[in-house]
Each structure stands twice: as structure tokens, then as C-alpha cells.
Amino acid sequence: MPLLLLDLDNTLIDRDAAFRAAMAAFLADHGLPAEDLARLMALDADGYTPRPAVAEAMTRRYADRVPPAAIRAVLDHGAADRVTLADPVRASLLAAAAAGWIPVVVTNGRTVQQTEKIRRTGLDTLVDSWVISEAAGHKKPAPEIFRVAAAGRSLKSAWMVGDSAHADIGGAGALGLRTAWVARGRTWCEGDFAPTLTAADTATAIDGILVSGP
């Protein structure tokens, strides 16, 4: 049975929308300027800024108005408490499993937070397993995390679906996996490598893989 490896944040779930909602609520709850939302989104950089760096920057900015514990709480749970799984993605995962694919989540991040997202959205009932970088001891694009996700299965017929050119497409492609890049309105800019297919959204990417086959 072929492997369908899937990124979590901004691929299976809209992590940015959840983070935006969490930050908007944080600002409102503490009487902070609503226009700071754009600053916080830029600071977060689609989740690629290390969490300690985000916490430090927020603590410096709001030191006289927000307790550090409140900042830690919103960063630890704010987005995780708000993530949802879109119906088209759910349907595509069910179709993939019905077609004989083995879906496995491969995500960078902290174990507790990423596991919370997976369980809250019901992905734990839709995928075979998941691998989180903190627990695996490797993070994308390192080849080791993809091998951990394979759990002894062959990667020869595997696909990787993700929104990150470097971590998902570059990492998996270096191992010879076919890849599907979730564009999210962006244009592919890498010159040294390219995805096997590009899709506007995750459901379309999975559906395209089902048509292409293992």
C-alpha cells in the first residue's frame, strides 16, 4: 500500500487563520491596539519563527500590560484551540484511504501542541499515524523524519503533500519522493527543484495524486 505523507500546518489545517483569530482575541482581551495584529502575524511568519523568539518579542512589547504567563498560554494553545479540518480535505483523505493509500502526518513542531491539533480536528481518526519533529528528533527537510514516517515501509511509491517549498518539497524530493505543493495563492520560486504537481489547495492536491496513482 502506498504512503501519502502530509504536512499539518497550512496544509491539512489552516494554521494561519487559527493563529490570526487567537492573536485578535489576545489583543482584545488585554485592551491592546487592534492594529498590532499585522505586526504579530509578520512576527510569526507563517509559524516559522521559533516560538521562544515570538514569546520574547511579545513579552518585550507588552511587558507593562500583559503577564508573561498569558503570552505563553496564547502561543501554546491559542491556535491549537481554534484549528478546524475543512470538509473537502476530510473527504479527500477518506477517498485516499478507500483507494488503498496510507496517510501519515509529518510535521515540524512541539509534540504536545501538534498532537492537540491532530486530535482536535479529528485527524487522528483519518490518518494511519503521525510523526512530530520534537518526538522524532529530526525536522523537515532532514531525510530522517521522512524515513521515520515510513515506519519501515518503502518510500519508492510515496508522495509528500505540503505548503513549504524547502521543508516539504525539497526535503521529500531529495529522497526521490513525488511531491505535491499546496500553493495557497503563491508562485513557485525555487530554481533548483520543483514539485511533481502544484495545486491551489490540499484537497485538490490529494485528488490529483489519486488520479496519478502510486
Contacts in CASP RR format, 6 or more apart in sequence:
PFRMAT RR
TARGET T0000
AUTHOR 0000-0000-0000
METHOD contacts of the structure
MODEL  1
MPLLLLDLDNTLIDRDAAFRAAMAAFLADHGLPAEDLARLMALDADGYTP
RPAVAEAMTRRYADRVPPAAIRAVLDHGAADRVTLADPVRASLLAAAAAG
WIPVVVTNGRTVQQTEKIRRTGLDTLVDSWVISEAAGHKKPAPEIFRVAA
AGRSLKSAWMVGDSAHADIGGAGALGLRTAWVARGRTWCEGDFAPTLTAA
DTATAIDGILVSGP
1 100 0 8 1.000
1 101 0 8 1.000
1 102 0 8 1.000
1 153 0 8 1.000
2 100 0 8 1.000
2 101 0 8 1.000
2 102 0 8 1.000
2 157 0 8 1.000
2 158 0 8 1.000
2 159 0 8 1.000
2 213 0 8 1.000
2 214 0 8 1.000
3 101 0 8 1.000
3 102 0 8 1.000
3 104 0 8 1.000
3 149 0 8 1.000
3 150 0 8 1.000
3 153 0 8 1.000
3 154 0 8 1.000
3 155 0 8 1.000
3 157 0 8 1.000
3 158 0 8 1.000
3 159 0 8 1.000
4 96 0 8 1.000
4 101 0 8 1.000
4 102 0 8 1.000
4 103 0 8 1.000
4 104 0 8 1.000
4 158 0 8 1.000
4 159 0 8 1.000
4 161 0 8 1.000
4 206 0 8 1.000
4 209 0 8 1.000
5 104 0 8 1.000
5 105 0 8 1.000
5 106 0 8 1.000
5 146 0 8 1.000
5 149 0 8 1.000
5 158 0 8 1.000
5 159 0 8 1.000
5 160 0 8 1.000
5 161 0 8 1.000
5 172 0 8 1.000
5 177 0 8 1.000
6 12 0 8 1.000
6 103 0 8 1.000
6 104 0 8 1.000
6 105 0 8 1.000
6 106 0 8 1.000
6 127 0 8 1.000
6 160 0 8 1.000
6 161 0 8 1.000
6 162 0 8 1.000
6 202 0 8 1.000
7 105 0 8 1.000
7 106 0 8 1.000
7 107 0 8 1.000
7 140 0 8 1.000
7 160 0 8 1.000
7 161 0 8 1.000
7 162 0 8 1.000
7 163 0 8 1.000
7 164 0 8 1.000
7 167 0 8 1.000
7 168 0 8 1.000
7 182 0 8 1.000
8 15 0 8 1.000
8 105 0 8 1.000
8 106 0 8 1.000
8 107 0 8 1.000
8 114 0 8 1.000
8 117 0 8 1.000
8 118 0 8 1.000
8 123 0 8 1.000
8 130 0 8 1.000
9 15 0 8 1.000
9 47 0 8 1.000
9 107 0 8 1.000
9 117 0 8 1.000
10 16 0 8 1.000
10 46 0 8 1.000
10 163 0 8 1.000
10 182 0 8 1.000
10 184 0 8 1.000
11 161 0 8 1.000
11 162 0 8 1.000
11 163 0 8 1.000
11 168 0 8 1.000
11 182 0 8 1.000
11 202 0 8 1.000
12 85 0 8 1.000
12 89 0 8 1.000
12 105 0 8 1.000
12 121 0 8 1.000
12 123 0 8 1.000
12 202 0 8 1.000
13 83 0 8 1.000
13 84 0 8 1.000
13 85 0 8 1.000
13 117 0 8 1.000
13 121 0 8 1.000
13 123 0 8 1.000
14 83 0 8 1.000
14 84 0 8 1.000
14 86 0 8 1.000
15 46 0 8 1.000
15 47 0 8 1.000
15 79 0 8 1.000
15 83 0 8 1.000
15 117 0 8 1.000
16 41 0 8 1.000
16 46 0 8 1.000
16 47 0 8 1.000
17 82 0 8 1.000
18 78 0 8 1.000
18 79 0 8 1.000
18 80 0 8 1.000
18 81 0 8 1.000
18 82 0 8 1.000
18 83 0 8 1.000
18 84 0 8 1.000
19 41 0 8 1.000
19 44 0 8 1.000
19 47 0 8 1.000
19 78 0 8 1.000
19 79 0 8 1.000
20 37 0 8 1.000
20 41 0 8 1.000
21 79 0 8 1.000
21 82 0 8 1.000
22 74 0 8 1.000
22 78 0 8 1.000
22 79 0 8 1.000
22 81 0 8 1.000
22 82 0 8 1.000
23 37 0 8 1.000
23 40 0 8 1.000
23 41 0 8 1.000
23 44 0 8 1.000
23 74 0 8 1.000
24 34 0 8 1.000
24 37 0 8 1.000
25 78 0 8 1.000
26 32 0 8 1.000
26 70 0 8 1.000
26 74 0 8 1.000
26 78 0 8 1.000
27 33 0 8 1.000
27 34 0 8 1.000
27 36 0 8 1.000
27 37 0 8 1.000
27 40 0 8 1.000
28 34 0 8 1.000
30 62 0 8 1.000
30 65 0 8 1.000
30 66 0 8 1.000
30 70 0 8 1.000
31 65 0 8 1.000
32 62 0 8 1.000
32 65 0 8 1.000
32 66 0 8 1.000
36 61 0 8 1.000
40 58 0 8 1.000
43 49 0 8 1.000
43 54 0 8 1.000
43 57 0 8 1.000
43 58 0 8 1.000
44 54 0 8 1.000
51 75 0 8 1.000
51 110 0 8 1.000
54 75 0 8 1.000
55 68 0 8 1.000
55 71 0 8 1.000
55 72 0 8 1.000
55 75 0 8 1.000
58 66 0 8 1.000
58 71 0 8 1.000
58 75 0 8 1.000
59 68 0 8 1.000
59 71 0 8 1.000
62 71 0 8 1.000
76 112 0 8 1.000
76 113 0 8 1.000
77 113 0 8 1.000
77 116 0 8 1.000
79 117 0 8 1.000
80 113 0 8 1.000
80 116 0 8 1.000
80 117 0 8 1.000
80 120 0 8 1.000
81 120 0 8 1.000
83 117 0 8 1.000
83 120 0 8 1.000
83 121 0 8 1.000
84 121 0 8 1.000
85 121 0 8 1.000
85 122 0 8 1.000
85 123 0 8 1.000
86 202 0 8 1.000
86 203 0 8 1.000
88 201 0 8 1.000
88 202 0 8 1.000
88 203 0 8 1.000
89 202 0 8 1.000
89 203 0 8 1.000
89 206 0 8 1.000
90 126 0 8 1.000
91 203 0 8 1.000
92 202 0 8 1.000
92 203 0 8 1.000
92 206 0 8 1.000
92 207 0 8 1.000
92 210 0 8 1.000
93 103 0 8 1.000
93 123 0 8 1.000
93 126 0 8 1.000
93 127 0 8 1.000
93 206 0 8 1.000
94 126 0 8 1.000
95 206 0 8 1.000
95 207 0 8 1.000
95 210 0 8 1.000
96 103 0 8 1.000
96 206 0 8 1.000
96 209 0 8 1.000
96 210 0 8 1.000
97 103 0 8 1.000
97 126 0 8 1.000
99 210 0 8 1.000
101 209 0 8 1.000
101 210 0 8 1.000
101 214 0 8 1.000
102 128 0 8 1.000
102 153 0 8 1.000
103 126 0 8 1.000
103 127 0 8 1.000
103 128 0 8 1.000
104 127 0 8 1.000
104 128 0 8 1.000
104 129 0 8 1.000
104 130 0 8 1.000
104 131 0 8 1.000
104 149 0 8 1.000
104 150 0 8 1.000
104 151 0 8 1.000
105 118 0 8 1.000
105 123 0 8 1.000
105 127 0 8 1.000
105 129 0 8 1.000
105 130 0 8 1.000
105 131 0 8 1.000
106 130 0 8 1.000
106 131 0 8 1.000
106 140 0 8 1.000
106 145 0 8 1.000
106 146 0 8 1.000
106 149 0 8 1.000
106 160 0 8 1.000
107 114 0 8 1.000
107 130 0 8 1.000
107 131 0 8 1.000
107 132 0 8 1.000
107 133 0 8 1.000
108 132 0 8 1.000
108 133 0 8 1.000
108 139 0 8 1.000
108 140 0 8 1.000
108 167 0 8 1.000
109 132 0 8 1.000
109 133 0 8 1.000
109 134 0 8 1.000
109 139 0 8 1.000
110 132 0 8 1.000
110 134 0 8 1.000
111 132 0 8 1.000
111 134 0 8 1.000
111 135 0 8 1.000
114 130 0 8 1.000
114 132 0 8 1.000
114 134 0 8 1.000
115 130 0 8 1.000
115 132 0 8 1.000
117 123 0 8 1.000
118 124 0 8 1.000
118 127 0 8 1.000
118 130 0 8 1.000
123 130 0 8 1.000
124 130 0 8 1.000
129 149 0 8 1.000
129 151 0 8 1.000
131 145 0 8 1.000
131 148 0 8 1.000
131 149 0 8 1.000
133 139 0 8 1.000
133 140 0 8 1.000
133 145 0 8 1.000
136 144 0 8 1.000
136 145 0 8 1.000
136 148 0 8 1.000
137 144 0 8 1.000
137 145 0 8 1.000
138 144 0 8 1.000
138 145 0 8 1.000
138 148 0 8 1.000
139 145 0 8 1.000
139 167 0 8 1.000
140 146 0 8 1.000
140 164 0 8 1.000
140 167 0 8 1.000
140 168 0 8 1.000
140 171 0 8 1.000
141 166 0 8 1.000
141 167 0 8 1.000
141 168 0 8 1.000
141 170 0 8 1.000
141 171 0 8 1.000
141 172 0 8 1.000
141 174 0 8 1.000
142 171 0 8 1.000
143 171 0 8 1.000
143 174 0 8 1.000
143 175 0 8 1.000
146 155 0 8 1.000
146 160 0 8 1.000
146 171 0 8 1.000
146 172 0 8 1.000
146 175 0 8 1.000
146 177 0 8 1.000
147 155 0 8 1.000
147 175 0 8 1.000
150 158 0 8 1.000
155 175 0 8 1.000
155 176 0 8 1.000
155 177 0 8 1.000
157 214 0 8 1.000
158 172 0 8 1.000
158 177 0 8 1.000
158 178 0 8 1.000
159 177 0 8 1.000
159 178 0 8 1.000
159 179 0 8 1.000
159 180 0 8 1.000
159 196 0 8 1.000
159 209 0 8 1.000
159 214 0 8 1.000
160 168 0 8 1.000
160 169 0 8 1.000
160 171 0 8 1.000
160 172 0 8 1.000
160 173 0 8 1.000
160 177 0 8 1.000
160 178 0 8 1.000
160 179 0 8 1.000
160 180 0 8 1.000
161 168 0 8 1.000
161 179 0 8 1.000
161 180 0 8 1.000
161 182 0 8 1.000
161 202 0 8 1.000
161 205 0 8 1.000
161 206 0 8 1.000
161 209 0 8 1.000
162 168 0 8 1.000
162 169 0 8 1.000
162 179 0 8 1.000
162 180 0 8 1.000
162 181 0 8 1.000
162 182 0 8 1.000
162 202 0 8 1.000
162 205 0 8 1.000
163 181 0 8 1.000
163 182 0 8 1.000
163 183 0 8 1.000
163 184 0 8 1.000
165 181 0 8 1.000
165 188 0 8 1.000
165 189 0 8 1.000
165 190 0 8 1.000
166 190 0 8 1.000
168 179 0 8 1.000
168 181 0 8 1.000
169 179 0 8 1.000
169 181 0 8 1.000
169 190 0 8 1.000
169 193 0 8 1.000
169 194 0 8 1.000
169 195 0 8 1.000
170 179 0 8 1.000
170 190 0 8 1.000
170 193 0 8 1.000
172 179 0 8 1.000
173 179 0 8 1.000
173 193 0 8 1.000
174 193 0 8 1.000
178 196 0 8 1.000
178 209 0 8 1.000
178 212 0 8 1.000
179 195 0 8 1.000
179 196 0 8 1.000
179 197 0 8 1.000
180 195 0 8 1.000
180 196 0 8 1.000
180 197 0 8 1.000
180 198 0 8 1.000
180 199 0 8 1.000
180 205 0 8 1.000
180 206 0 8 1.000
180 208 0 8 1.000
180 209 0 8 1.000
181 188 0 8 1.000
181 195 0 8 1.000
181 197 0 8 1.000
181 198 0 8 1.000
181 199 0 8 1.000
181 205 0 8 1.000
182 199 0 8 1.000
182 200 0 8 1.000
182 201 0 8 1.000
182 202 0 8 1.000
182 205 0 8 1.000
183 198 0 8 1.000
183 199 0 8 1.000
183 200 0 8 1.000
184 200 0 8 1.000
184 201 0 8 1.000
185 200 0 8 1.000
188 194 0 8 1.000
188 195 0 8 1.000
188 198 0 8 1.000
196 212 0 8 1.000
197 205 0 8 1.000
197 208 0 8 1.000
197 209 0 8 1.000
197 212 0 8 1.000
199 205 0 8 1.000
199 208 0 8 1.000
END
